[in-house]
């Protein structure tokens, strides 16, 4: 048995290692805070003051859970070495630790790994990880009897969490805003980052081995089409129904759509509060209550069924990808090439989605579905989502720091994004109108809504059960050409009346699109088809 150099109680040991992990092994995190945090007001100063407590308390509670007799020291030694290596990778190499990086590490070979083991890396890890690991190994950690130890830790953890809860009302808005403005910051809190990344990698690896579930082997047209049928599906981003003037909003955010002969659905509920959930759910045959993201990538979806019914399918994306929905059809990233005048750096205005659409429509000679995935009203940089000529409402919030803007400035900037969305949708409808030889239609729906400071909440992504309606209620608009209306014998007045009075949800999207495309499949549920009651 190794000779013990010194003795520590478990309580003192946990405090020491919590401090060490918080402030010695989190250099990349604190560097990022120093570079990104601009203390310009009292609220930001309080936020900056609370951050060290926040990080320390998270780690303190964590170590209270894992520092146990026999197992505690080995776990801490492993975490010291791993965290020292991670801190070096982040601080010196600029590496972001996520599940993809874990995959790279797991699949690397010895030669590639050896290239990273430099003398500087060895010294850094030895100084910050190996030395404290050795000290831990030679320390004697004393514990109280089980019952006393348990209640002592429970009291200490509850006290720490209470302190955190006391700070929360003063800093919640700043935490949300800073987290949104610095989306990679959560991957920089060392120790937690690689634990979560390994867990996510493990889940992804398990999911990748799932068999692909085919819902229908033979979807087909219920009847042949006399003219090519074309449906433009436009998926919005972060548009909330409350700010559509079509729904009674005080400012004119839909000046062009109101002149089109459209059906506006006034009460539509999204199936999630984030794109990662809502987008695959929207195209899934599963209703929101049964939907699982982990299964969606390995299950036939609406796009797959449309393709199997021998439609041409094309997906054009100006957001952050289709979340697996379009993996098995032709798809392009509109941002590729940084095409002028639509693009600037990593972003493109949504007019990039209309680029080439006129030519594609002119060349259509068979049934076709085109999906346009918009950047829409994605925050917090709302001011980057529209060209200057769409700055209809002022003053605006021309910064990502929403807490530094007034409620009026935030609302004006957000509403300008909706005016631009209105233009995109109306322009697409006008393009379809130029092709009377096609039985055409356009269906637009947003993936989720947005909080603009109501109840001190910003952006989106709150758990569905507690999310406010502004994050869940979304706009939905349908336009059908005369040819399409006649082909399916749709009573448009009936549909408009229903859209104004009936509550719908993303759950209706799957079945309504199948109906619009006249596809017969066992996945179709006519009780969820919005069109069914209004077909003559």
C-alpha positions in Angstrom: 0.0 0.0 0.0 1.3 3.4 -1.0 2.4 5.7 1.9 0.0 8.6 2.4 1.6 12.0 2.3 -1.3 13.9 4.0 -4.8 13.5 5.2 -8.0 15.4 4.1 -11.6 15.1 5.0 -13.9 14.3 2.1 -15.5 17.8 2.5 -12.2 19.6 2.2 -11.1 17.4 -0.6 -14.3 18.1 -2.6 -13.9 21.9 -2.1 -10.2 21.8 -3.3 -10.8 19.8 -6.4 -14.0 21.8 -7.3 -11.9 25.0 -7.1 -9.0 23.4 -9.1 -11.3 22.1 -11.9 -13.2 25.5 -11.9 -10.3 27.8 -12.2 -7.1 25.9 -13.2 -8.5 23.4 -15.7 -11.0 25.8 -17.4 -8.6 28.2 -19.1 -10.3 28.1 -22.4 -13.7 28.9 -20.9 -12.4 31.9 -18.9 -10.5 33.1 -21.9 -13.7 33.0 -23.9 -15.6 34.9 -21.2 -12.9 37.6 -21.0 -12.9 38.1 -24.8 -16.7 38.0 -25.3 -18.1 39.6 -22.2 -18.5 43.4 -22.4 -19.4 44.8 -19.0 -21.4 47.8 -20.0 -24.1 48.0 -17.4 -25.0 46.8 -13.9 -26.9 43.7 -15.1 -23.8 42.5 -17.1 -21.6 43.2 -14.1 -23.8 41.1 -11.8 -23.7 38.3 -14.5 -19.9 38.5 -14.6 -19.8 38.3 -10.8 -22.1 35.3 -10.7 -20.2 33.2 -13.3 -17.4 31.9 -11.1 -20.0 30.9 -8.5 -22.1 29.2 -11.2 -19.2 27.1 -12.5 -17.9 26.3 -9.0 -21.3 25.2 -7.7 -22.0 22.9 -10.7 -18.6 21.2 -10.2 -19.1 21.1 -6.4 -22.4 19.3 -6.6 -20.9 17.0 -9.3 -18.0 16.0 -7.1 -20.3 15.5 -4.0 -22.0 12.8 -6.1 -18.9 10.9 -7.3 -16.3 11.2 -4.5 -17.1 8.0 -2.7 -15.0 5.6 -0.7 -12.8 3.4 -2.9 -14.3 4.8 -6.2 -13.8 8.5 -5.6 -10.1 8.8 -5.9 -9.7 6.7 -9.1 -12.5 8.7 -10.7 -10.9 12.1 -9.8 -7.5 10.9 -11.0 -9.0 9.9 -14.4 -10.9 13.2 -14.6 -7.7 15.2 -13.8 -5.8 13.6 -16.6 -8.7 13.9 -19.1 -9.5 17.5 -18.1 -5.8 18.5 -18.4 -5.6 17.1 -21.9 -9.0 18.7 -22.9 -7.9 22.0 -21.5 -4.7 21.9 -23.5 -6.6 20.9 -26.7 -9.0 23.8 -26.2 -6.6 26.4 -25.0 -3.6 25.7 -27.2 -5.2 24.0 -30.3 -8.5 25.7 -30.5 -10.3 22.4 -30.5 -14.0 22.3 -29.8 -15.0 19.2 -27.8 -18.3 17.7 -29.0 -19.5 14.3 -30.1 -17.9 14.7 -33.5 -14.5 15.4 -31.9 -15.0 12.3 -29.7 -15.7 10.3 -32.8 -12.5 11.6 -34.4 -10.6 10.6 -31.3 -12.2 7.2 -31.2 -11.5 6.5 -34.9 -8.0 7.9 -35.1 -4.9 5.8 -35.6 -1.6 5.7 -33.6 0.3 7.8 -36.2 -2.2 10.6 -36.1 -2.4 10.5 -32.3 1.4 10.6 -32.0 1.4 13.9 -34.0 -0.5 15.5 -31.2 1.8 14.3 -28.4 4.3 17.1 -28.5 6.8 18.0 -25.6 4.7 21.0 -24.9 1.5 18.9 -24.7 3.2 16.4 -22.4 4.5 19.2 -20.1 1.1 20.9 -20.0 -0.8 17.7 -19.1 1.9 16.6 -16.6 1.9 20.0 -14.8 -1.8 20.5 -14.7 -3.1 16.9 -14.6 -0.4 14.4 -13.7 1.0 16.2 -10.7 -2.4 16.8 -8.9 -3.3 13.2 -9.9 -0.2 11.9 -8.0 -1.0 14.1 -5.0 -4.5 12.7 -5.0 -3.2 9.2 -5.2 -1.0 9.7 -2.1 -3.6 11.6 -0.1 -5.7 9.9 2.6 -9.3 10.9 2.3 -11.4 10.4 5.4 -15.1 9.9 5.5 -17.8 10.1 8.2 -20.1 7.1 8.8 -22.4 6.6 5.9 -25.5 8.3 7.4 -23.6 11.4 8.6 -21.7 11.6 5.4 -24.8 11.5 3.3 -26.7 14.2 5.2 -23.6 16.5 5.3 -23.2 16.3 1.6 -27.0 16.8 1.0 -27.0 19.9 3.2 -23.9 21.4 1.5 -25.2 20.7 -2.0 -28.6 22.2 -1.1 -26.9 25.3 0.2 -24.9 25.6 -3.0 -27.9 25.2 -5.2 -29.9 27.7 -3.0 -27.2 30.3 -3.6 -27.4 29.6 -7.3 -31.2 29.9 -7.2 -30.9 33.2 -5.4 -28.7 34.6 -8.2 -30.9 33.2 -11.0 -33.6 36.0 -11.0 -30.9 38.7 -11.3 -29.0 37.0 -14.1 -31.3 34.7 -16.0 -31.8 37.1 -19.0 -28.0 37.7 -19.3 -27.3 33.9 -19.1 -29.8 33.2 -21.9 -28.6 36.1 -24.1 -24.9 35.3 -23.6 -25.5 31.6 -24.3 -27.4 32.4 -27.5 -24.8 34.9 -28.6 -22.0 32.5 -27.8 -23.5 29.1 -28.8 -20.3 27.1 -28.4 -19.7 28.3 -24.8 -21.4 25.3 -23.2 -18.9 23.0 -24.9 -16.1 24.9 -23.2 -17.0 24.2 -19.5 -14.2 21.6 -19.0 -15.0 18.2 -17.6 -18.8 18.5 -18.3 -18.1 19.1 -22.0 -16.3 15.8 -22.7 -18.6 13.8 -20.4 -21.6 15.0 -22.3 -19.8 14.6 -25.7 -18.9 11.0 -24.9 -22.4 10.3 -23.9 -23.8 11.9 -27.0 -21.3 10.0 -29.2 -22.4 6.7 -27.5 -26.1 7.5 -28.2 -25.4 8.4 -31.8 -23.3 5.2 -32.3 -26.2 3.1 -30.9 -28.7 5.0 -33.1 -26.6 4.5 -36.2 -27.0 0.7 -35.8 -30.8 0.9 -35.8 -32.4 -0.7 -38.8 -34.2 1.6 -41.2 -37.9 1.5 -40.7 -40.0 1.5 -43.9 -43.6 2.7 -43.3 -44.9 1.9 -46.8 -43.1 0.0 -49.5 -45.4 1.2 -52.3 -46.9 4.7 -51.9 -48.5 5.7 -55.2 -50.7 8.2 -56.9 -54.4 7.7 -56.2 -55.1 8.7 -59.8 -52.9 9.9 -62.7 -52.4 13.7 -63.1 -53.4 15.4 -66.3 -50.9 18.2 -65.7 -47.6 18.0 -63.8 -48.3 18.7 -60.1 -45.8 21.0 -58.3 -45.8 21.7 -54.6 -43.5 24.3 -53.1 -43.0 23.5 -49.4 -41.5 26.4 -47.6 -40.3 25.7 -44.0 -39.9 28.9 -42.0 -37.5 29.5 -39.2 -38.5 31.2 -35.9 -41.6 32.9 -37.2 -44.2 33.4 -34.6 -47.9 33.7 -35.5 -48.5 36.6 -33.1 -46.5 38.9 -35.3 -48.2 38.1 -38.6 -50.5 40.9 -39.6 -52.6 38.3 -41.3 -53.5 37.2 -37.8 -54.4 40.6 -36.6 -51.0 42.0 -35.5 -51.0 45.8 -35.2 -48.0 46.4 -37.6 -48.3 45.5 -41.3 -45.9 42.6 -41.6 -47.7 40.9 -44.5 -48.2 43.7 -47.0 -47.8 41.4 -50.1 -49.4 38.1 -48.9 -52.6 40.0 -48.0 -53.0 40.7 -51.8 -52.6 37.1 -52.7 -55.5 34.6 -52.8 -54.2 32.6 -49.9 -55.6 30.5 -47.0 -54.2 31.8 -43.7 -54.3 29.4 -40.8 -54.7 31.5 -37.6 -54.1 28.8 -34.9 -51.3 26.4 -35.6 -49.2 24.8 -32.9 -45.6 23.6 -33.5 -44.4 20.2 -32.3 -41.3 21.6 -30.7 -39.5 24.8 -29.7 -36.3 24.1 -31.6 -35.4 23.2 -35.2 -33.7 20.0 -34.1 -37.0 18.7 -32.9 -39.6 20.5 -34.9 -38.2 20.0 -38.4 -37.9 16.2 -38.3 -41.2 16.0 -36.4 -42.9 18.1 -39.0 -42.0 15.5 -41.7 -42.7 12.5 -39.5 -45.7 10.3 -39.6 -45.7 10.3 -35.8 -47.7 12.8 -33.9 -45.9 15.1 -31.5 -46.7 13.0 -28.4 -45.2 9.9 -29.9 -42.3 11.5 -31.8 -38.7 10.6 -30.9 -35.8 12.4 -32.5 -33.6 9.4 -32.0 -35.9 7.3 -34.2 -36.6 9.9 -36.9 -33.3 9.6 -38.8 -33.9 5.9 -39.2 -37.6 6.0 -40.2 -39.1 6.7 -43.6 -40.5 10.2 -43.5 -42.8 12.4 -45.7 -40.0 13.3 -48.1 -39.1 9.6 -48.5 -42.7 8.7 -49.2 -43.0 11.4 -51.8 -39.9 10.2 -53.6 -41.1 6.6 -53.5 -44.4 7.8 -55.1 -42.2 8.8 -58.1 -42.2 12.5 -57.5 -39.0 14.5 -58.3 -37.9 15.9 -54.9 -35.4 18.7 -54.4 -34.4 20.3 -51.0 -32.7 23.7 -50.9 -31.4 24.8 -47.5 -30.5 28.2 -46.2 -30.6 27.3 -42.5 -28.4 24.8 -40.6 -29.3 21.7 -42.5 -32.3 19.4 -42.8 -31.6 17.4 -39.6 -31.6 14.2 -41.6 -35.0 14.8 -43.3 -33.5 15.2 -46.8 -30.6 12.8 -46.5 -32.1 10.4 -49.2 -33.2 13.0 -51.8 -31.4 15.6 -53.9 -30.4 18.5 -51.6 -28.2 21.5 -51.7 -26.8 24.0 -49.2 -27.8 27.4 -50.6 -24.9 29.0 -48.7 -22.3 27.1 -50.6 -20.3 29.4 -52.9 -21.2 32.6 -50.9 -23.1 33.8 -53.9 -23.4 37.6 -54.4 -25.5 39.6 -53.8 -27.4 37.3 -51.5 -24.6 36.1 -49.2 -22.2 37.6 -46.8 -19.7 35.4 -44.9 -21.5 32.5 -43.2 -25.0 33.8 -43.9 -27.2 34.3 -46.9 -30.5 36.3 -47.2 -33.4 34.1 -48.1 -33.6 35.4 -51.6 -30.9 32.8 -52.3 -33.7 30.3 -52.2 -35.4 31.9 -55.1 -32.3 32.0 -57.2 -32.7 29.5 -60.0 -36.3 28.7 -59.0 -37.7 30.4 -62.2 -35.6 28.2 -64.4 -36.3 25.0 -62.4 -40.1 25.6 -62.7 -39.8 26.2 -66.4 -38.1 22.9 -66.9 -40.5 20.8 -64.9 -42.2 18.0 -66.9 -43.3 15.6 -64.2 -44.7 15.7 -60.7 -42.3 17.7 -58.4 -41.9 18.8 -54.8 -39.4 21.5 -54.0 -38.6 22.2 -50.3 -37.1 25.6 -49.4 -35.7 25.7 -45.8 -35.4 29.4 -44.8 -33.1 31.2 -42.4 -36.2 33.3 -41.7 -36.2 35.2 -38.4 -33.4 33.3 -36.6 -32.0 35.3 -33.7 -30.5 36.9 -31.9 -29.0 38.7 -34.9 -32.4 39.5 -36.4 -30.9 42.6 -38.1 -28.8 40.3 -40.3 -31.9 38.4 -41.7 -33.0 41.0 -44.2 -31.5 43.5 -46.7 -31.5 47.2 -45.8 -34.5 47.9 -48.1 -36.7 45.8 -45.8 -36.0 47.9 -42.8 -39.6 49.1 -42.6 -39.8 49.5 -38.8 -37.4 51.6 -36.8 -35.6 52.1 -34.5 -34.0 48.6 -34.7 -31.7 46.5 -32.5 -28.6 46.1 -34.7 -26.7 43.9 -32.2 -26.8 40.4 -30.9 -26.9 41.8 -27.3 -30.6 41.9 -27.0 -30.4 43.0 -23.4 -28.9 46.3 -24.6 -32.0 47.1 -26.7 -35.4 48.3 -25.8 -38.5 46.1 -26.3 -39.6 48.3 -29.2 -36.2 48.0 -31.0 -36.2 44.2 -30.7 -39.8 44.0 -31.9 -39.1 46.3 -34.9 -36.1 44.3 -36.0 -37.9 41.0 -35.6 -40.9 42.4 -37.5 -38.6 43.4 -40.4 -37.6 39.8 -40.8 -41.3 38.9 -41.2 -41.8 41.6 -43.8 -38.9 40.0 -45.7 -40.4 36.5 -45.3 -43.6 38.0 -46.7 -41.7 39.1 -49.7 -40.1 35.7 -50.3 -43.4 33.9 -50.1 -45.3 36.3 -52.3 -42.4 36.2 -54.9 -42.5 32.4 -54.9 -46.3 32.5 -55.5 -45.8 35.0 -58.3 -43.3 32.6 -59.9 -45.7 29.7 -59.7 -48.5 31.8 -61.3 -46.4 32.3 -64.4 -46.8 28.5 -65.1 -50.5 27.8 -65.6 -49.6 24.5 -67.3 -48.7 23.2 -63.8 -51.1 22.2 -61.1 -49.2 24.2 -58.5 -49.3 25.1 -54.8 -47.3 26.6 -52.0 -47.5 25.6 -48.4 -45.6 27.6 -45.8 -45.2 26.8 -42.1 -42.7 27.9 -39.5 -40.8 25.3 -37.4 -41.3 27.1 -34.1 -41.9 30.6 -32.6 -39.8 33.0 -30.6 -39.7 35.0 -27.3 -38.8 38.6 -27.7 -38.4 39.5 -24.0 -41.9 38.7 -22.7 -41.5 37.6 -19.1 -37.8 38.2 -19.5 -37.5 35.3 -21.9 -35.6 35.6 -25.2 -35.2 33.4 -28.3 -36.6 29.8 -28.1 -35.9 26.3 -27.1 -37.6 26.1 -23.7 -38.9 22.7 -22.7 -42.2 22.2 -24.4 -44.2 21.8 -21.2 -43.2 25.2 -19.9 -42.6 27.1 -23.2 -44.9 30.1 -23.7 -47.3 30.2 -26.7 -45.1 32.7 -28.5 -42.5 29.8 -28.9 -45.2 27.3 -30.0 -47.7 29.2 -32.1 -46.6 29.4 -35.7 -47.9 30.9 -39.0 -49.1 28.7 -41.8 -50.2 29.8 -45.3 -51.5 27.8 -48.3 -51.8 29.0 -51.9 -53.3 26.8 -54.7 -53.5 27.6 -58.4 -56.9 27.3 -60.1 -55.7 24.2 -61.9 -54.8 22.5 -58.5 -58.1 23.5 -57.0 -60.1 22.1 -59.8 -58.0 18.9 -60.0 -58.8 18.0 -56.4 -62.2 19.7 -56.2 -61.3 21.8 -53.2 -63.8 24.3 -51.9 -61.6 27.2 -51.1 -64.2 29.2 -49.2 -64.8 26.2 -47.0 -61.1 25.9 -46.4 -60.7 29.6 -45.6 -63.5 29.5 -43.0 -62.0 26.4 -41.4 -58.5 28.0 -41.3 -60.0 31.0 -39.5 -61.8 29.0 -36.8 -60.1 25.7 -36.3 -57.0 24.9 -34.3 -54.4 22.9 -36.2 -50.9 21.6 -35.4 -47.7 20.3 -37.1 -49.4 16.9 -36.8 -51.7 17.9 -39.7 -48.8 18.8 -42.0 -47.8 15.2 -43.0 -51.3 14.1 -44.0 -52.3 17.4 -45.7 -49.2 17.3 -47.9 -50.0 13.7 -48.9 -53.5 14.9 -49.8 -52.2 17.8 -51.8 -50.0 15.5 -53.8 -52.8 12.9 -54.2 -50.5 10.1 -52.8 -52.2 6.9 -51.6 -50.3 5.4 -48.7 -51.2 3.4 -45.5 -49.5 6.1 -43.4 -52.3 8.6 -44.4 -54.9 9.6 -41.8 -57.8 11.5 -43.2 -58.8 12.8 -39.8 -55.6 14.8 -39.8 -56.0 16.0 -43.4 -56.9 19.7 -43.3 -58.3 19.5 -46.9 -60.6 16.5 -46.4 -63.7 18.3 -45.0 -63.5 20.8 -47.9 -63.2 18.4 -50.8 -66.3 18.5 -53.0 
